[in-house]
Amino acid sequence: MERPISGAQRAADGYQACLNHSAQPTSNSFGRHESMSMGNFSESYLGQLRQVIGNRLVLMPGTRIVIENQIGHILLDLRADFGIWALPGGACEPDDSAEQTIIREVMEEAGLSVSEVTPFGFASDPAWEITTFPNGDKCRNFSLLFTTEHFSGTPQPLDGEALDYRWFDPHQLPQMVPNHRRSVEAWLRWKAGEGFQLI
C-alpha cells in the first residue's frame, strides 16, 4: 500500500469492489505488489518511481507465496487496504532475486522465517493482474508464485499492511482478493500434478 486511508473506508471499498469483481475482471482493484511497509514505501524502488510518474500504470515484478502447515491449511492475511483476505507477497527491489523478495516480504509483514521456497506458477494475465489502488495508482503485476511447508515463527501483523493472519482450508476459502484466490486455485492444480501454472 502507498498511503493510508481510513480503516472503515478501506474495508467498505474493498468489500464492495470484491462483490463488483466476482466474475472474471478486465482489471481489478486488488493486488499486492505496490505494498511495502508504510514507513518504508517512499524509500522503495516503486515509491521513488511513483514520485516521478505519479499514478500512471507501472509494470511491476513481484511475488506471492502459499505457505502450507502440517494439516494442509494455508496462511492468508487480512488486507488493511481492501479489508479482505490475500496471500503474503510483495514487490521486487532492484537488488533482490524473486526468492530473496518473498523471503524478505514474509519476514517483514508476518514475522515468519520461510525457507525451501518452490516456484509453482507465474501470474501475468492482464484480465486479472491490473491493480487499481484506493489512491488511484495502477500496477500491472507479474508475479512469480511460490510455495513452502518450511517456516518458523508465529504469524502476526508487523508493518501495518495486514490486520490479521489466519490458516484456512484451501478448499474452504474466505472472501479473497480475486487474483490471489486464482493463485490458490493454481496451487491446488500444481499439487494435483498438473505442472507449472501459467495464469
N, CA, C and O of each residue as an XYZ file, in Angstrom:
796
protein
N       0.829     -1.179      0.000
C       0.000      0.000      0.000
C       0.867      1.233      0.000
O       2.028      1.169      0.405
N       0.344      2.333     -0.435
C       1.169      3.507     -0.604
C       0.868      4.583      0.428
O       1.779      5.084      1.088
N      -0.408      4.942      0.573
C      -0.776      5.978      1.513
C      -2.009      5.511      2.242
O      -2.947      5.028      1.609
N      -2.041      5.642      3.591
C      -3.173      5.104      4.335
C      -4.448      5.895      4.109
O      -4.413      7.114      3.944
N      -5.599      5.179      4.104
C      -6.893      5.808      4.173
C      -7.599      5.229      5.385
O      -7.073      4.294      5.988
N      -8.747      5.729      5.769
C      -9.388      5.278      6.996
C      -9.699      3.790      6.910
O     -10.046      3.276      5.847
N      -9.567      3.094      8.066
C      -9.804      1.662      8.084
C     -11.206      1.295      7.679
O     -11.407      0.333      6.938
N     -12.188      2.050      8.154
C     -13.579      1.749      7.802
C     -13.814      1.915      6.309
O     -14.497      1.098      5.692
N     -13.253      2.968      5.726
C     -13.447      3.195      4.299
C     -12.731      2.130      3.485
O     -13.253      1.677      2.466
N     -11.532      1.720      3.923
C     -10.805      0.664      3.220
C     -11.624     -0.605      3.179
O     -11.768     -1.223      2.124
N     -12.165     -1.000      4.330
C     -12.919     -2.245      4.385
C     -14.164     -2.175      3.514
O     -14.473     -3.116      2.782
N     -14.884     -1.048      3.597
C     -16.108     -0.909      2.800
C     -15.802     -0.916      1.316
O     -16.474     -1.602      0.546
N     -14.791     -0.157      0.907
C     -14.430     -0.094     -0.504
C     -13.966     -1.451     -1.007
O     -14.334     -1.869     -2.105
N     -13.152     -2.145     -0.200
C     -12.628     -3.438     -0.621
C     -13.715     -4.475     -0.762
O     -13.729     -5.237     -1.729
N     -14.635     -4.515      0.201
C     -15.702     -5.496      0.131
C     -16.607     -5.240     -1.069
O     -16.977     -6.172     -1.784
N     -16.964     -3.963     -1.290
C     -17.818     -3.650     -2.428
C     -17.116     -3.956     -3.736
O     -17.726     -4.487     -4.664
N     -15.830     -3.621     -3.812
C     -15.090     -3.895     -5.045
C     -15.008     -5.382     -5.311
O     -15.086     -5.816     -6.460
N     -14.850     -6.177     -4.243
C     -14.790     -7.624     -4.425
C     -16.117     -8.142     -4.967
O     -16.133     -9.011     -5.838
N     -17.237     -7.612     -4.455
C     -18.540     -8.016     -4.970
C     -18.677     -7.635     -6.434
O     -19.239     -8.388     -7.229
N     -18.164     -6.468     -6.787
C     -18.273     -5.985     -8.160
C     -17.408     -6.774     -9.122
O     -17.637     -6.730    -10.331
N     -16.402     -7.506     -8.608
C     -15.474     -8.235     -9.463
C     -15.580     -9.732     -9.229
O     -14.591    -10.455     -9.353
N     -16.780    -10.200     -8.890
C     -16.923    -11.631     -8.631
C     -16.792    -12.459     -9.896
O     -16.420    -13.630     -9.825
N     -17.087    -11.877    -11.056
C     -16.838    -12.550    -12.330
C     -15.436    -12.222    -12.789
O     -14.735    -11.447    -12.138
N     -15.009    -12.808    -13.916
C     -13.670    -12.524    -14.413
C     -13.550    -11.048    -14.735
O     -14.329    -10.528    -15.533
N     -12.584    -10.359    -14.128
C     -12.466     -8.931    -14.349
C     -11.631     -8.621    -15.585
O     -10.817     -9.430    -16.028
N     -11.856     -7.419    -16.133
C     -10.944     -6.925    -17.158
C      -9.799     -6.181    -16.495
O      -8.711     -6.091    -17.063
N     -10.020     -5.660    -15.330
C      -8.966     -5.152    -14.455
C      -9.528     -5.247    -13.061
O     -10.744     -5.324    -12.888
N      -8.652     -5.243    -12.040
C      -9.187     -5.390    -10.698
C      -8.589     -4.370     -9.762
O      -7.568     -3.747    -10.054
N      -9.246     -4.214     -8.630
C      -8.818     -3.238     -7.649
C      -8.083     -3.894     -6.496
O      -8.087     -3.389     -5.373
N      -7.452     -5.025     -6.785
C      -6.774     -5.758     -5.736
C      -5.385     -6.138     -6.213
O      -5.144     -6.234     -7.416
N      -4.486     -6.352     -5.293
C      -3.157     -6.795     -5.627
C      -2.249     -6.525     -4.469
O      -2.684     -6.027     -3.430
N      -0.983     -6.849     -4.636
C      -0.110     -6.694     -3.506
C       1.188     -6.007     -3.867
O       1.922     -5.598     -2.966
N       1.500     -5.864     -5.115
C       2.866     -5.526     -5.453
C       3.250     -4.084     -5.197
O       4.433     -3.751     -5.276
N       2.308     -3.226     -4.895
C       2.687     -1.882     -4.515
C       2.789     -1.779     -3.005
O       2.934     -0.680     -2.468
N       2.716     -2.913     -2.310
C       2.729     -2.849     -0.861
C       4.142     -2.956     -0.320
O       4.912     -3.840     -0.696
N       4.457     -2.042      0.562
C       5.694     -2.061      1.320
C       5.318     -1.638      2.725
O       4.183     -1.219      2.955
N       6.227     -1.735      3.658
C       5.953     -1.209      4.978
C       5.547      0.249      4.839
O       6.133      0.993      4.052
N       4.522      0.662      5.622
C       4.012      2.019      5.474
C       5.120      3.057      5.551
O       5.155      3.995      4.755
N       6.030      2.887      6.515
C       7.081      3.869      6.698
C       8.188      3.773      5.671
O       8.995      4.696      5.553
N       8.249      2.666      4.915
C       9.372      2.441      4.013
C       9.020      2.638      2.540
O       9.912      2.615      1.692
N       7.752      2.829      2.221
C       7.377      2.844      0.818
C       8.103      3.933      0.042
O       8.562      3.688     -1.074
N       8.217      5.134      0.611
C       8.847      6.237     -0.112
C      10.311      5.953     -0.416
O      10.881      6.554     -1.327
N      10.934      5.037      0.344
C      12.335      4.691      0.120
C      12.494      3.521     -0.835
O      13.601      3.257     -1.303
N      11.412      2.815     -1.133
C      11.495      1.660     -2.014
C      11.660      2.106     -3.458
O      11.462      3.272     -3.797
N      12.030      1.144     -4.298
C      12.163      1.436     -5.723
C      10.850      1.962     -6.298
O      10.830      2.957     -7.021
N       9.755      1.279     -5.966
C       8.467      1.694     -6.504
C       8.035      3.034     -5.939
O       7.458      3.853     -6.655
N       8.309      3.268     -4.654
C       7.980      4.554     -4.056
C       8.703      5.701     -4.740
O       8.110      6.752     -4.984
N       9.975      5.509     -5.050
C      10.737      6.545     -5.752
C      10.227      6.733     -7.179
O      10.183      7.850     -7.695
N       9.840      5.608     -7.815
C       9.297      5.692     -9.166
C       7.975      6.452     -9.168
O       7.722      7.249    -10.071
N       7.139      6.216     -8.175
C       5.864      6.918     -8.085
C       6.052      8.432     -7.958
O       5.227      9.203     -8.448
N       7.121      8.852     -7.310
C       7.380     10.281     -7.176
C       7.638     10.933     -8.528
O       7.461     12.141     -8.680
N       8.054     10.140     -9.505
C       8.346     10.654    -10.848
C       7.138     10.529    -11.767
O       6.823     11.461    -12.507
N       6.454      9.377    -11.726
C       5.406      9.109    -12.713
C       3.988      9.290    -12.178
O       3.028      9.168    -12.939
N       3.839      9.575    -10.903
C       2.500      9.716    -10.345
C       1.780      8.378    -10.319
O       2.382      7.347    -10.019
N       0.466      8.398    -10.639
C      -0.306      7.152    -10.529
C      -0.467      6.422    -11.851
O      -1.348      5.572    -11.977
N       0.367      6.735    -12.843
C       0.318      6.027    -14.128
C       0.568      4.535    -13.937
O       1.205      4.108    -12.974
N       0.051      3.762    -14.878
C       0.245      2.318    -14.840
C       1.728      1.986    -14.888
O       2.460      2.498    -15.735
N       2.171      1.121    -13.967
C       3.560      0.685    -13.937
C       3.588     -0.839    -13.988
O       2.770     -1.502    -13.350
N       4.532     -1.392    -14.749
C       4.727     -2.840    -14.822
C       5.679     -3.250    -13.708
O       6.803     -2.754    -13.630
N       5.224     -4.163    -12.841
C       5.981     -4.442    -11.624
C       6.162     -5.924    -11.385
O       5.174     -6.643    -11.232
N       7.407     -6.408    -11.348
C       7.640     -7.808    -10.962
C       7.467     -7.984     -9.462
O       7.855     -7.125     -8.670
N       6.879     -9.106     -9.091
C       6.671     -9.359     -7.671
C       6.473    -10.830     -7.389
O       6.723    -11.680     -8.244
N       6.025    -11.121     -6.190
C       5.933    -12.494     -5.714
C       4.700    -12.677     -4.837
O       4.198    -11.726     -4.239
N       4.223    -13.916     -4.773
C       3.217    -14.352     -3.810
C       3.653    -15.721     -3.300
O       4.440    -16.415     -3.944
N       3.132    -16.100     -2.133
C       3.503    -17.405     -1.607
C       2.317    -18.079     -0.925
O       1.537    -17.446     -0.213
N       2.207    -19.388     -1.167
C       1.277    -20.249     -0.447
C       2.094    -20.998      0.600
O       2.904    -21.863      0.267
N       1.875    -20.657      1.860
C       2.557    -21.316      2.976
C       1.592    -22.346      3.552
O       0.489    -22.004      3.980
N       2.014    -23.611      3.558
C       1.145    -24.708      3.987
C       1.630    -25.272      5.314
O       2.818    -25.556      5.475
N       0.712    -25.437      6.268
C       1.108    -26.008      7.557
C       0.931    -27.530      7.567
O       0.611    -28.134      6.543
N       1.143    -28.135      8.733
C       1.180    -29.595      8.815
C      -0.164    -30.249      8.554
O      -0.209    -31.432      8.218
N      -1.260    -29.516      8.698
C      -2.576    -30.117      8.457
C      -3.149    -29.687      7.100
O      -4.331    -29.889      6.824
N      -2.295    -29.093      6.261
C      -2.721    -28.765      4.916
C      -3.468    -27.450      4.778
O      -4.039    -27.174      3.723
N      -3.475    -26.631      5.827
C      -4.093    -25.319      5.737
C      -3.065    -24.295      5.249
O      -1.860    -24.488      5.411
N      -3.552    -23.211      4.652
C      -2.656    -22.203      4.089
C      -2.844    -20.868      4.800
O      -3.916    -20.566      5.325
N      -1.778    -20.081      4.804
C      -1.775    -18.804      5.524
C      -2.282    -17.679      4.628
O      -1.800    -17.495      3.510
N      -3.257    -16.932      5.132
C      -3.752    -15.739      4.458
C      -3.662    -14.551      5.400
O      -3.698    -14.708      6.621
N      -3.543    -13.357      4.820
C      -3.575    -12.138      5.621
C      -4.794    -11.304      5.258
O      -5.216    -11.256      4.103
N      -5.348    -10.649      6.269
C      -6.477     -9.753      6.068
C      -5.926     -8.391      5.694
O      -5.337     -7.704      6.529
N      -6.115     -7.995      4.435
C      -5.527     -6.766      3.919
C      -6.067     -5.542      4.639
O      -7.276     -5.393      4.817
N      -5.162     -4.671      5.048
C      -5.571     -3.432      5.699
C      -6.164     -2.451      4.702
O      -7.012     -1.637      5.067
N      -5.726     -2.519      3.436
C      -6.202     -1.533      2.468
C      -7.570     -1.886      1.910
O      -8.410     -1.000      1.751
N      -7.820     -3.166      1.605
C      -9.082     -3.554      0.997
C     -10.019     -4.308      1.923
O     -11.186     -4.508      1.585
N      -9.535     -4.731      3.081
C     -10.398     -5.361      4.059
C     -10.828     -6.775      3.720
O     -11.828     -7.254      4.253
N     -10.092     -7.462      2.839
C     -10.373     -8.862      2.518
C      -9.052     -9.637      2.528
O      -7.981     -9.054      2.696
N      -9.144    -10.960      2.347
C      -8.001    -11.842      2.554
C      -7.165    -11.994      1.290
O      -7.673    -11.894      0.173
N      -5.860    -12.239      1.492
C      -4.918    -12.367      0.378
C      -3.738    -13.233      0.804
O      -3.571    -13.549      1.982
N      -2.934    -13.605     -0.171
C      -1.681    -14.309      0.089
C      -0.596    -13.311      0.488
O      -0.636    -12.156      0.063
N       0.376    -13.743      1.302
C       1.549    -12.900      1.530
C       2.328    -12.704      0.228
O       2.300    -13.561     -0.655
N       3.010    -11.594      0.121
C       3.822    -11.338     -1.068
C       4.216     -9.886     -1.161
O       3.930     -9.095     -0.262
N       4.877     -9.532     -2.257
C       5.278     -8.145     -2.433
C       6.150     -7.923     -3.642
O       6.464     -8.846     -4.393
N       6.536     -6.666     -3.811
C       7.275     -6.232     -4.991
C       8.773     -6.483     -4.854
O       9.330     -6.451     -3.757
N       9.403     -6.732     -5.987
C      10.854     -6.917     -6.025
C      11.566     -5.574     -5.904
O      11.091     -4.551     -6.396
N      12.701     -5.604     -5.246
C      13.610     -4.457     -5.199
C      14.748     -4.697     -6.188
O      15.004     -5.844     -6.557
N      15.441     -3.635     -6.629
C      16.463     -3.802     -7.672
C      17.553     -4.816     -7.343
O      18.088     -5.452     -8.251
N      17.892     -4.981     -6.080
C      18.996     -5.868     -5.712
C      18.534     -7.251     -5.254
O      19.354     -8.063     -4.823
N      17.227     -7.530     -5.341
C      16.686     -8.797     -4.860
C      16.370     -9.745     -6.004
O      15.905     -9.321     -7.062
N      16.622    -11.026     -5.790
C      16.041    -12.047     -6.654
C      14.592    -12.252     -6.230
O      14.174    -11.749     -5.187
N      13.828    -12.985     -7.026
C      12.447    -13.280     -6.639
C      12.417    -14.075     -5.336
O      11.580    -13.821     -4.470
N      13.320    -15.026     -5.198
C      13.372    -15.833     -3.969
C      13.688    -14.954     -2.760
O      13.048    -15.083     -1.716
N      14.670    -14.061     -2.895
C      15.003    -13.155     -1.796
C      13.827    -12.245     -1.463
O      13.591    -11.923     -0.298
N      13.090    -11.830     -2.499
C      11.945    -10.947     -2.282
C      10.897    -11.612     -1.404
O      10.445    -11.013     -0.429
N      10.498    -12.846     -1.731
C       9.410    -13.454     -0.973
C       9.845    -13.774      0.446
O       9.042    -13.656      1.372
N      11.090    -14.174      0.640
C      11.582    -14.437      1.994
C      11.572    -13.154      2.818
O      11.159    -13.161      3.978
N      12.026    -12.053      2.219
C      12.039    -10.755      2.907
C      10.624    -10.281      3.223
O      10.347     -9.841      4.339
N       9.735    -10.371      2.246
C       8.378     -9.869      2.435
C       7.663    -10.603      3.570
O       7.005     -9.973      4.398
N       7.789    -11.920      3.611
C       7.106    -12.686      4.651
C       7.660    -12.334      6.033
O       6.903    -12.247      6.999
N       8.956    -12.135      6.129
C       9.546    -11.754      7.410
C       9.095    -10.356      7.825
O       8.733    -10.145      8.983
N       9.112     -9.397      6.893
C       8.736     -8.027      7.219
C       7.255     -7.905      7.585
O       6.892     -7.153      8.489
N       6.427     -8.633      6.892
C       4.986     -8.476      7.080
C       4.428     -9.317      8.221
O       3.561     -8.867      8.970
N       4.938    -10.554      8.347
C       4.317    -11.503      9.275
C       5.253    -12.034     10.350
O       4.800    -12.714     11.270
N       6.553    -11.741     10.259
C       7.488    -12.246     11.250
C       7.789    -13.721     11.122
O       8.278    -14.340     12.066
N       7.497    -14.303      9.946
C       7.802    -15.710      9.703
C       9.091    -15.843      8.917
O       9.347    -15.073      7.992
N       9.890    -16.809      9.283
C      11.073    -17.167      8.515
C      10.717    -18.353      7.632
O      10.433    -19.441      8.133
N      10.733    -18.145      6.316
C      10.417    -19.239      5.390
C      11.679    -19.685      4.671
O      12.605    -18.897      4.476
N      11.709    -20.944      4.282
C      12.848    -21.498      3.553
C      12.340    -22.546      2.576
O      11.167    -22.919      2.590
N      13.250    -23.012      1.724
C      12.927    -24.037      0.721
C      11.672    -23.652     -0.075
O      10.763    -24.460     -0.266
N      11.652    -22.388     -0.533
C      10.509    -21.910     -1.314
C      10.621    -22.459     -2.743
O      11.689    -22.419     -3.354
N       9.514    -22.963     -3.254
C       9.482    -23.614     -4.562
C       8.536    -22.856     -5.486
O       7.380    -22.639     -5.122
N       8.990    -22.445     -6.676
C       8.061    -21.799     -7.609
C       7.116    -22.824     -8.226
O       7.539    -23.899     -8.652
N       5.823    -22.475     -8.269
C       4.850    -23.383     -8.875
C       4.061    -22.729    -10.004
O       3.301    -23.406    -10.697
N       4.231    -21.419    -10.198
C       3.472    -20.771    -11.251
C       3.878    -19.331    -11.459
O       4.710    -18.783    -10.735
N       3.266    -18.727    -12.473
C       3.546    -17.327    -12.801
C       2.236    -16.675    -13.219
O       1.543    -17.173    -14.105
N       1.899    -15.553    -12.575
C       0.643    -14.852    -12.835
C       0.926    -13.560    -13.593
O       1.673    -12.702    -13.123
N       0.315    -13.429    -14.781
C       0.542    -12.222    -15.574
C      -0.641    -11.835    -16.451
O      -0.556    -10.846    -17.178
N      -1.737    -12.580    -16.407
C      -2.887    -12.298    -17.261
C      -3.442    -10.915    -16.932
O      -3.889    -10.690    -15.807
N      -3.424     -9.975    -17.894
C      -3.885     -8.618    -17.588
C      -5.361     -8.540    -17.215
O      -5.791     -7.562    -16.603
N      -6.139     -9.552    -17.573
C      -7.541     -9.564    -17.163
C      -7.695     -9.680    -15.653
O      -8.730     -9.321    -15.091
N      -6.642    -10.189    -15.001
C      -6.666    -10.374    -13.549
C      -5.608     -9.559    -12.824
O      -5.770     -9.259    -11.641
N      -4.546     -9.198    -13.495
C      -3.359     -8.690    -12.803
C      -3.116     -7.189    -12.983
O      -1.995     -6.720    -12.791
N      -4.144     -6.442    -13.345
C      -4.038     -4.980    -13.311
C      -4.740     -4.511    -12.043
O      -5.939     -4.727    -11.871
N      -3.989     -3.874    -11.166
C      -4.483     -3.455     -9.869
C      -4.657     -1.946     -9.834
O      -3.768     -1.206    -10.257
N      -5.791     -1.489     -9.335
C      -6.008     -0.077     -9.064
C      -6.149      0.095     -7.559
O      -7.015     -0.521     -6.938
N      -5.301      0.929     -6.976
C      -5.289      1.148     -5.540
C      -6.243      2.274     -5.157
O      -6.644      3.058     -6.017
N      -6.611      2.366     -3.891
C      -7.572      3.392     -3.474
C      -7.150      4.823     -3.828
O      -8.008      5.680     -4.039
N      -5.856      5.086     -3.896
C      -5.405      6.444     -4.229
C      -5.287      6.676     -5.731
O      -4.846      7.742     -6.160
N      -5.678      5.684     -6.534
C      -5.642      5.845     -7.983
C      -4.425      5.272     -8.663
O      -4.408      5.175     -9.890
N      -3.409      4.888     -7.923
C      -2.227      4.282     -8.522
C      -2.597      2.972     -9.203
O      -3.417      2.209     -8.692
N      -1.986      2.714    -10.366
C      -2.259      1.494    -11.118
C      -0.987      0.692    -11.303
O       0.095      1.243    -11.506
N      -1.138     -0.611    -11.229
C       0.015     -1.502    -11.332
C      -0.370     -2.746    -12.120
O      -1.418     -3.347    -11.881
N       0.481     -3.121    -13.053
C       0.331     -4.394    -13.772
C       1.280     -5.388    -13.126
O       2.498     -5.220    -13.183
N       0.717     -6.430    -12.508
C       1.502     -7.390    -11.748
C       2.052     -8.502    -12.632
O       1.347     -9.048    -13.480
N       3.301     -8.822    -12.420
C       3.937    -10.011    -12.995
C       4.501    -10.787    -11.809
O       5.585    -10.474    -11.317
N       3.766    -11.797    -11.352
C       4.047    -12.402    -10.048
C       4.519    -13.842    -10.170
O       3.825    -14.698    -10.719
N       5.717    -14.089     -9.644
C       6.184    -15.459     -9.512
C       5.555    -16.035     -8.253
O       5.636    -15.441     -7.178
N       4.924    -17.204     -8.396
C       4.174    -17.820     -7.312
C       5.017    -18.912     -6.655
O       5.510    -19.823     -7.321
N       5.171    -18.801     -5.343
C       5.969    -19.753     -4.583
C       5.085    -20.532     -3.618
O       3.954    -20.144     -3.325
N       5.637    -21.649     -3.132
C       5.016    -22.380     -2.037
C       6.096    -22.958     -1.138
O       7.228    -23.176     -1.569
N       5.736    -23.202      0.115
C       6.648    -23.854      1.045
C       5.857    -24.468      2.194
O       4.761    -24.018      2.528
N       6.435    -25.499      2.784
C       5.933    -26.079      4.028
C       6.925    -25.819      5.157
O       6.736    -26.285      6.281
N       7.983    -25.074      4.849
C       9.081    -24.878      5.805
C       9.069    -23.439      6.321
O       9.390    -22.498      5.596
N       8.690    -23.295      7.588
C       8.631    -21.963      8.185
C       8.797    -22.091      9.692
O       8.577    -23.155     10.270
N       9.187    -20.994     10.310
C       9.267    -20.945     11.766
C       8.740    -19.597     12.237
O       8.856    -18.587     11.543
N       8.160    -19.607     13.428
C       7.581    -18.394     13.979
C       6.064    -18.459     13.984
O       5.460    -19.392     13.455
N       5.470    -17.457     14.587
C       4.020    -17.325     14.643
C       3.618    -16.087     13.861
O       4.090    -14.997     14.183
N       2.770    -16.205     12.850
C       2.434    -15.041     12.037
C       1.657    -13.991     12.825
O       0.719    -14.312     13.556
N       2.058    -12.747     12.666
C       1.371    -11.637     13.310
C       1.602    -10.378     12.485
O       2.662    -10.232     11.876
N       0.637     -9.469     12.451
C       0.810     -8.229     11.683
C       1.942     -7.388     12.272
O       1.954     -7.099     13.469
N       2.887     -7.000     11.427
C       4.044     -6.249     11.904
C       4.180     -4.864     11.279
O       4.672     -3.941     11.929
N       3.752     -4.709     10.036
C       4.090     -3.468      9.333
C       2.882     -2.638      8.911
O       3.027     -1.674      8.160
N       1.709     -2.999      9.381
C       0.527     -2.221      9.052
C      -0.186     -2.637      7.785
O      -1.282     -2.145      7.514
N       0.399     -3.530      6.995
C      -0.247     -3.961      5.756
C      -1.383     -4.932      6.004
O      -2.362     -4.954      5.258
N      -1.254     -5.745      7.061
C      -2.262     -6.756      7.375
C      -2.886     -6.453      8.730
O      -2.221     -5.952      9.637
N      -4.178     -6.765      8.853
C      -4.877     -6.628     10.122
C      -4.853     -7.916     10.925
O      -4.978     -7.892     12.150
N      -4.691     -9.054     10.231
C      -4.744    -10.348     10.893
C      -4.122    -11.397      9.981
O      -4.040    -11.202      8.769
N      -3.688    -12.502     10.562
C      -3.242    -13.688      9.826
C      -4.001    -14.886     10.350
O      -4.159    -15.047     11.560
N      -4.476    -15.737      9.437
C      -5.164    -16.962      9.842
C      -4.851    -18.073      8.843
O      -4.490    -17.828      7.692
N      -5.005    -19.319      9.336
C      -4.831    -20.505      8.498
C      -6.197    -20.966      8.008
O      -7.149    -21.039      8.786
N      -6.293    -21.277      6.721
C      -7.553    -21.679      6.121
C      -7.382    -22.982      5.339
O      -6.331    -23.246      4.754
N      -8.440    -23.785      5.347
C      -8.529    -24.925      4.442
C      -8.584    -24.379      3.014
O      -9.472    -23.582      2.708
N      -7.666    -24.780      2.131
C      -7.649    -24.217      0.775
C      -8.883    -24.555     -0.047
O      -9.104    -23.959     -1.101
N      -9.686    -25.499      0.418
C     -10.928    -25.839     -0.264
C     -12.128    -25.098      0.320
O     -13.244    -25.219     -0.185
N     -11.895    -24.332      1.386
C     -12.955    -23.551      2.026
C     -12.411    -22.165      2.340
O     -12.198    -21.811      3.500
N     -12.192    -21.398      1.295
C     -11.534    -20.100      1.428
C     -12.534    -19.006      1.805
O     -13.712    -19.090      1.457
N     -12.066    -17.991      2.510
C     -12.915    -16.836      2.799
C     -12.994    -15.918      1.573
O     -12.436    -16.228      0.520
N     -13.686    -14.797      1.720
C     -13.699    -13.785      0.656
C     -12.258    -13.322      0.430
O     -11.585    -12.887      1.364
N     -11.791    -13.420     -0.825
C     -10.388    -13.135     -1.116
C     -10.234    -12.148     -2.264
O     -11.133    -11.978     -3.088
N      -9.082    -11.508     -2.298
C      -8.672    -10.762     -3.480
C      -8.753    -11.723     -4.673
O      -8.152    -12.797     -4.620
N      -9.477    -11.373     -5.748
C      -9.729    -12.348     -6.814
C      -8.490    -12.958     -7.447
O      -8.456    -14.168     -7.670
N      -7.463    -12.153     -7.744
C      -6.303    -12.752     -8.390
C      -5.484    -13.614     -7.421
O      -4.730    -14.486     -7.855
N      -5.629    -13.376     -6.125
C      -4.959    -14.227     -5.142
C      -5.710    -15.543     -4.973
O      -5.091    -16.596     -4.819
N      -7.037    -15.490     -4.999
C      -7.807    -16.737     -4.999
C      -7.427    -17.578     -6.213
O      -7.273    -18.795     -6.115
N      -7.281    -16.922     -7.342
C      -6.891    -17.627     -8.569
C      -5.515    -18.282     -8.406
O      -5.269    -19.364     -8.938
N      -4.627    -17.620     -7.671
C      -3.308    -18.193     -7.403
C      -3.416    -19.444     -6.538
O      -2.691    -20.414     -6.759
N      -4.313    -19.431     -5.559
C      -4.526    -20.624     -4.728
C      -5.087    -21.765     -5.574
O      -4.682    -22.917     -5.417
N      -6.016    -21.444     -6.466
C      -6.564    -22.478     -7.352
C      -5.468    -23.082     -8.237
O      -5.467    -24.287     -8.492
N      -4.543    -22.248     -8.700
C      -3.411    -22.747     -9.489
C      -2.529    -23.646     -8.641
O      -2.031    -24.662     -9.124
N      -2.332    -23.281     -7.378
C      -1.527    -24.098     -6.463
C      -2.156    -25.477     -6.258
O      -1.456    -26.489     -6.218
N      -3.477    -25.503     -6.129
C      -4.160    -26.787     -5.970
C      -3.973    -27.670     -7.204
O      -3.796    -28.882     -7.083
N      -4.012    -27.063     -8.380
C      -3.763    -27.847     -9.607
C      -2.334    -28.353     -9.639
O      -2.087    -29.499    -10.017
N      -1.388    -27.505     -9.244
C       0.023    -27.906     -9.195
C       0.200    -29.060     -8.207
O       0.914    -30.020     -8.498
N      -0.445    -28.972     -7.043
C      -0.363    -30.035     -6.040
C      -0.928    -31.345     -6.589
O      -0.490    -32.431     -6.210
N      -1.906    -31.225     -7.486
C      -2.529    -32.423     -8.064
C      -1.720    -33.004     -9.215
O      -2.132    -33.989     -9.829
N      -0.559    -32.396     -9.516
C       0.330    -32.957    -10.523
C       0.189    -32.359    -11.908
O       0.668    -32.937    -12.884
N      -0.472    -31.190    -12.008
C      -0.699    -30.603    -13.323
C       0.457    -29.725    -13.819
O       0.348    -29.102    -14.875
N       1.544    -29.672    -13.077
C       2.723    -28.962    -13.559
C       2.702    -27.471    -13.267
O       1.782    -26.946    -12.640
N       3.757    -26.803    -13.749
C       3.921    -25.368    -13.536
C       2.744    -24.621    -14.141
O       2.337    -24.897    -15.270
N       2.196    -23.673    -13.383
C       0.962    -22.996    -13.766
C       1.244    -21.595    -14.315
O       1.830    -20.756    -13.631
N       0.822    -21.357    -15.551
C       0.872    -20.021    -16.139
C      -0.552    -19.479    -16.133
O      -1.425    -19.983    -16.839
N      -0.771    -18.446    -15.326
C      -2.137    -17.942    -15.165
C      -2.196    -16.426    -15.411
O      -3.268    -15.827    -15.320
